[in-house]
């Protein structure tokens, strides 16, 4: 039997049952055949169109690894830690738009997947995690390597299953891939008892799926679309607040068309970098805690905020009660649970953003024909003044070390917009979001919602596997890098030539910045001893060499470009560059936690003098 599915707290609820036809491209043409449950798992992955699985074998999942060895369709990549496998699957999914797949054994193998599963849940990444479980007769007995991974992951999965009957395997896996990739994407866990893997069963790939209660609404309501178009056409200070949902919906083309038709400014959140090219004149950059002054100010002074696939999370809004105080709110999202969750909404629109924006365009054109285009000249004059007065910038450090912003900016400029950049979490993440110009979607991968240190290297690995023709950079901090750098072995052995830029300030940089600003420069437990003294622990260049990578070090401004160019020339092995940067560099602008966006600081002690009259 299948004990489940076990639904997580509703993310995409709908009132009706749905019978879904399995896409023809993945429909099996082979009739029923006798196999083991383990063989059924592998056959199901093949029928689901899986190209690669990131995983590690262990006792409970071992029966599945035997037939997996014979598959000519599914490539298995042996990672060095299950967390790395989960992030690699997420990186693969984020770069390609396809479902990422990871696999682990029971107990500690499964629990090591909890962080990447939670990460994928927060950032709406389509992921299927397959875990082995102890035999059905032993579940609940505290058997060796038993953990209730279904119960553990309930809050951080879109859906999950415990399978104890081998006959259920094809249907459950087909459902898992459908649920993970439709509506608001997210992770689905399939936990399969070892007894089901070794039992005999008849393999039949389902031709359709019956999913009572699961039917994501994709078509927006026409009345809401008309009202949103009216507001856009008549607003004098509109802003499009674009979130990661636009990336997941693959709606960048529709966003650009709507942006240009409306003439409104656009802000792209941390998760939406690249949804609209940074070079587009209407793009004000990133809003939020470390956003541009123009983007933050635009939202604060707007009379209309059109949120597209965004969550109104605390890192964007600052103190919620003071966020965009004079704005009417239009909020479009595939997930009705997000609408009104944090900010009251005047015009809610539930639907797939690709369809929402496609429907908005003709309605907006009709409004323009009837009423003319709004006069936004004064609004743009103010926005351009903020842009020119408070541009992103940085000071060269006076301690003899590199400016991290310069390093990251040059990586972006020399590598180009066709590259993929995956970051860790912290200061280097913010600088990568600020100083690299993103011209296309799916070129920027990061852990936005959960803020997971250790994401960068395995995510870059997964992205390179999914899109091998592109240059893929992992932009990491010396702290983040030490959490998952063992996946360099995976990259070397499997010929996955990613490039890793370690922004080495010998510290837990973002924590140190907060200690400087809010804890009287008391640096409690943030010195990592990786680069600023006579002893480097560890020496990242030696570590790179030990892992079979090309190891480079850059310590002077004069060598930055040459070092990056050398890395770009090496394509037959992974490259690791240790950039020794100033530990006193800070991320600016900044809105401190718990304060209003009106109190944004452009630099330390420097805040814009806002005109408070509205």
N, C-alpha and C positions, 0 to 999 in steps of 0.2 A: 504494500500500500504506500501511498504518498502521504506523509504526515505534513500537511500544508496544502496549498501554499500558505505561508505565514505572512500576511501583509504587514508591512511597516506602516507607521502613521501615514494617512493618505496624502499622496503627493499629486495624483492626477485622478481624482474620483469622478465617476460619471454614473448616471442613473440606470443605464441599460446594459444588458448583456451584449457581448460582441462575438460573432463567429467570424473568424479571420481566415481567409484563404492563404495558405503558405505560398510565397512568391514562386513563380514557375522556375526561376533560376536555381532555387534550392530544393525543388520537389524531386523526390527520389523516383527513379524509373525502374528500380529493382523491387521485385515482389518480396513477400515475407520470407525470411530465412532464419534458421536456427543459429544462435550465437550465444556467447556468454554476455552477462551484463556489462562486463568491461569492454568487450568488442562492440556492444551496442553504444556505449559512450563514445568511442572513437568514431564509429559510423555516424552517429548523430552530429558530432563536431564537423565531420566532412560534409554532411548534408546541409548544415547551417552555413557553409561557406567559409569556415575558419581556415585561415592561412597559417597562423602561428599561435603557439601557446607558450607562455612563460611559466616555468614551474620547477619544482624539486620533488623527486619521489620520496616515499616513506612507506611504512608498513601498511596503513589502511588504504592508500591509493595505489599501491604497487600492482595489483592485478590489472589496472588500467594502463600502466606503463608498458606492459608486455605487448599488447596489440598496437599500442601507439608507435612502437618501434617499426612496425610493418606498414604504417600509413605512408602513402606516396603523396598525399595532399596536405597533411598537417605537419608543419615544422615545429618541433619542440626545441626551445632554447632553455638550457639548464642554467638557472640563475644561482647566485651564491647565498641569497637570503630571500625568504618569501616576501618580505616587504619590497625588495627590489623587483620581484616578479610582478607584484600588484601595481607598482608605479610604472613599470615598463609597459604593462598592458594598458594602463591609463594614457601613457604618452603615445602609444600606438593609436589608441582611439582618438585622442585629441588632435593628432596630426592628420589622420586619414578620414575621420568621420565614421569609421567602421567600429564594430564592437570589439573591444579588447578582451582577451581571455587569459586567465591565470589559473594555476592548479597547485594544490598543496595537499599534504596528508592531514590526518586528524590531529587533535590536541594542539601542541605548540605550532605545528605547521599552519593550521587554520587560524589560530589566534594571531600569528604574525601577519596575516592578511587584513586584520581589522583596521589598521591605520590606512592603508591604501583604499580599502572599501569605503571607509568614512570620508576620505579625501574625495573619491569619485562621487559620493553622494552629495557632498556640499557643492561641488562644481558641475554637477549634472553631466557626468561622463558615462557613456554606455560601456558597461563592464559586466562580464559573466565570470564569476569565481566558482570553480568546481573544487570541492574538498572531499577527501575520503573521510568516512566515519567508521567507528568500530562496528562489528557485526550487530545486526538488529537485536539479537537475543541478549546482547551485552549493554545496550543503550540504557543508561540510568543506573548502572552498577558501579560507576567510577572505575571502569576498566582502564587498562594501560593506554595512555595517550587519548583518553576520551575527554572531549569538551563540548558543551552544548553550543556549538557555533551558530546554530539557527537562533537560539535565544540571545546570544551575545550580540549578533548583528542585526537583530530586529529594528533597532532605532536608526540604523545607518544603511539600510538597503531599501530599494524600491519594492522588492519582493524577495522572498526566499522559500526554499523547499528542503524537506528531508525526505529522501527517497529510500524506501526499504523493499519495494517490489521491483524487480528488474523489468517487468512489462511496462512500467511507467516511464522508463528512462527517455525514449525518443520524444514522447509528448512533453515531458517536463523541460527537456533541453530546448525544444522548439519554442515552447512558451517563454522560457527564460530569455532567449535572444530577441523575441518579439517585444517583450515588456521592456528590456533594457534599451532598445533602440527606438521605441515609439513614444509619443507624448513627450513629457519631459524626460530626457534620457537619464539613466542612472544605473547603479550596480544591482545585479541579481545574484544571489548565492544559491548554488545547488549542492547540497550536502548528501552524499550517496553512501549508504552502508556497504561495508566490505562484503557482507553476505549477498547483497544484490549484485555485486560485481562478479562473483564467482558462480552464481546460479545461471542456469540455462534459461533462455527466453527467445521469443520470436521478435525479430527486428522488423518493424514497419514504421517508416517515416510518415507522420500525419500529413494529410492533404489539407486539413483546415484545423483551426484552433478554436475551442469554445471557452471563452474567458468571461464568465458572468461578472458584471460590475466593472469591467475594464474596457472603456471605449473613449479614449481621449478626444476631447472636442478640438477639432482643427479649424473648422469654418467659423469665423467670427460672426456675431449678430449684426445684421445690416443697420439696425437702428443706432447701435453704439458706434459703428464706423462713421455713419453720417454725422453724429454729434461730434466725434473727434475731429473730423474734417472741418466742420464749422468752426470749432475752437482754433484749430491751426490757422485757418484762413483769416480769422479776425483778431488773433492775438497780436500785441505790439512788442512783447518781450518773450517769445517762445524759446524753449530749449528742448532738444531731443536728448534724453538721458538713456544711453544705450548700454545694455548689459550683455553678459555672456550668452544669454539666450539667443541673440542674433547670430552668434557664431555657431551654436549648436543647431539652429534651424537652417543653417547654410543660406542665410538671407542677406548676405552682404550686397549683392546686386540690387535687391529691392530697397535696402536701406539707402544706398547711394541715389537711386532714382527718387525716392521720397524726399531725401535731404535737399536735392537740387530743385525739386518742384516747390518745396515749402520755403526755401531760402533761409531756413532757421539754423542757428548754431547747433553743433552736436558735441556732446561729451561722451567719451568711451571709457568705461570703467576698466579696472585692472584685468578683468576677465574678458573684456571686449576689445582689447588693443588689436588693431588691424581690421576690425569690422568695417571701418571707414578709413581710407588711407590717411596717414598723418599729413601727407602733402596736400590734402584737400583743404581749400581755404576756409571751409565752414567747420573744420574740426578744431575744437579748442583744447583738445588733449584730455588728460585723465582728471576726473574729479576726486575729491575725498581727502583723506588724512595727509597724503603726500601728492596731491594733485596740483595742477597748475592754478595759479591765482585766477586766471581768466575763467577756467572751468568751474571752480568753486564759486566765484562771484556771480557767474551767469545763473547758476541754480538758485543762489540766494536772492537775486534780484528779478528772477523770472516772474511773469504773470501766468505762464502756462508751462508745465513740465509734462512732456510726453515720454513716459517710461516704457521702454521696449525691451522685454526680457531682462529686467533688472530687479533687484531684491530690496532696495531701500535699506541696505545693511548699514550697520553703525559706522563702518569705516568710510562710507560715502556721506552719510547724513550728519555726522557729528551729533550734537544734542538734538534728538529727533524733534522736540517741540519747537525748535528754532529753525528747522530746515525749510527752505523755500517758503517762507511764511506768507507770501502774497500770491502764491501760485495755485491755479486750478490744476488738478492732477488727472491726467489720462494714463491708465496703466494697462498695457497689453502683455499677456503672458499665456503660455500653454497650460500653466498650472494654476487653477483657480485658488489654491491654498495660499499662493503668494500675494494675491490681490487684496489689498486692505490689511495685510498681516501686520505691517509696521506703520504705514501712513494711510490715513483715510483717503479714499479715491472718489473722484467725482464722476469719471466715466470709466467703468471697468470693461475690458475687452478680453474675453477668453478665446484663444485660438492660436494656431500655428503662426509664428511671426511672418513667415514667408507669405502666407495667405492674408494676414492682417494688413501688411504693407501693400501687397498687390491690390487689395480692395480699397485701401485708403487713396491710392493714386487717382483713380477716376473720380472719386467723390471730391477730392481736393480740387481737381481741375474744374469740376462743376461749380464749386463754391467760388473759385477765382473768376469763372466766366460770369457768374451772377453778381458778385460783389466787388470784383477786382482784387488784385493782390494787396496784402497789407503793407503799410509803409514801415519797413524795418530799418530805415536809414539811421535813425537816431540810436537804435539799439546796437547796430553794428559799429557805429562810431564809438560808443562806450566800450563795447567788447574789444575793438581794435586798440583802444587806448590802454585797457588793462593788459592786452597781449604785449604791446610795445614797452609798457612801463615795467612789467613784472615778468620778463622772459625766464625760462629755465636757464640756469647757469651754475657756476661753481668757482671757488677760489683755488688757486694752486696752493698746496700745503707748504709750510715752511720748515718741515722736519726732514726734508731730503727724500721723502718717499713719494711714490706716484699718487696722482689724484685718481681715485677709482672711477670717477665719472668720465675722465678722459679715456681710460682704458676701455671701458664698456662702449663708449661712443665710437671709438675707433674700430672696435670689433664689428659693430653694426655697419659702419661705413665701408670698411674694407671687405666684409663678407657679403653685404648686399641684401636687398629685401627678399630675394628668393630663398634665403636661408631660413632655418628654423632655430629658435632660441628658447631653451628650457632653463628656467632659473630655479634656484633654491629659494629659501625664505629669509628675509631680513633686509639689511641695507642694500645689498647687491641686487635683490629682487626689485626694489623700488627704483634704483638707478637704471636697471635694465628696462623697466617700464617707461622711464622718463627719457633716457638718452639714446635709445635705439629707435629708429623710425620704422614703424610697421606699416607696410603698404598693402598687405593682403591678410585675409583671415587664416587661422590655423598656423601662423608663423610664430606665435608667442604662446608658450606653455608654462603654466606655473600653478602652484597650489594656492588658490585665492581664498577660499572659504575656510579651510581647516588650517592653512599656514603650516604645512608639513616640512620641517627640515629633513633633508635627505631625499627630496623629490627629484632633484635636477638630473643627476647622473643616470639613474634607471629610466626616467622619463625620456631623456634624450636618446638613450639606447632604443627604447621602444619606438620613438619617432623615426629614427634612422632605419629600423627594420621595416616600418610601414611605408616610408618614403625614401628609399635608398639613394635616389638621384640627387637629393638636396644635401647641402652642407648643414650639419646639425651641431650647434654649440650648447654645451651645458655651462651656464654661467653660475658659478657656485661660490659660496663663502668657505673659508677654511673650517668653520664649524660644521656647516651642512655637509661638506664633502666627506668629513670623517665618519658620517653616519652610514653612508652607502657606497663608499668608494671601492668596496670589494667587487662591485659589478664591472669594474675595469677588466677583471679577469674574464668575465663573460664576454665583454666586448672584444678582447684580444682573441680569445679562442674561437669565437663565432664570426670573426672578421666584420665587426661592426665599428667602422672608424669614426667615432664621434670625436669632437674636440672639446676639451674641458678647460675653461678659464677660471682659475681659482683667484678670487679677489681677496687676497690674503692680508688682512689687517691684524693678524695675530690675536684676534678677539672675537667674542660673540658681539658683533658690531652693533646691531640694533639695540640689544640690551645695554651695551655700553653707552650708546647715545642717550638712552633714557636715564641711565645713572648719572650722566653728565648734566642733563637738564633738570632732573627731578630729585636726585639723591645726592646732591652736593659733591659730585664727582667721586663718590665712594664706590670703587670698582670691585664689588664683591663677586668673585668667582667668574670673571669674564675674560681673563687673560689666558689664551690658549698656547702661548709659547711656540708658535709655528713659523715666525718669520722675522721678528724685529730684534732678536738678540743674536749672540754668537752661536747659539745652539738652536737648531730647528728640530722640533719634536712634533710630528715626524718631518723628515726632509721629503717634500712632495716630489722633487725630481728623482730622488732615489727610489721612492715608492713607485713612481710611474715606470721606471726602468724594471723594477721587480715584477711588475704586472705585464711586461712586454709592450709597454707604450713608449712613445717618444716623449721624453721629459724636457721641458724648457723652463728657463727662469728669466724674468724681466724685472730689473730694478731701477732703470733710468728712463727718463722721458725720451731720450734719443733712440732707445731700442724698442719702443712700443710698436711702431709700425712694422719694423723688420721682423719682430718676433711673431706678430699676428700673420704676416705674409708667409713666414716659414711654416707656421701651422697649417695654413691654407694649402700649401704645396704638398703636405704629407697626407696621402689618402689611402695608404695601405696598412695603417695601424692607427689605433687611438692616439691622440695627442693630449698631453696635460701641460698647461702653462701655469707656473706659479708667479703671479704678479704681486710684488710686494708693495702694498699701498698704505697710505697714511691711516693710522688708527683714529685720528681726530676728525676725519672727514664725516660730515653729517648729511642726512637727507633733508633737503629743503625744497619747496615750502613744507610746512607742517601745521596740521590742526591737532593740538594735543587731545588725548583721549578725554572724553567727558565735557568738552567745551563746545561752544557754538562754532559753526563754520565761519561766522562773522569775525572770529578771532584768529583767523589764519595768520601765521607768521611767514613772511617771505624769506627771511633769514633770521638768525638769532637776534632777538630784540628789535626786529624791524617788521612792522605790520602795516598793511595798507590803511590809509585814512579814508574809510568809506564815507560816502555821502549818505547819511542816515535818512535823508528825506526821500520819501517814495511818492 
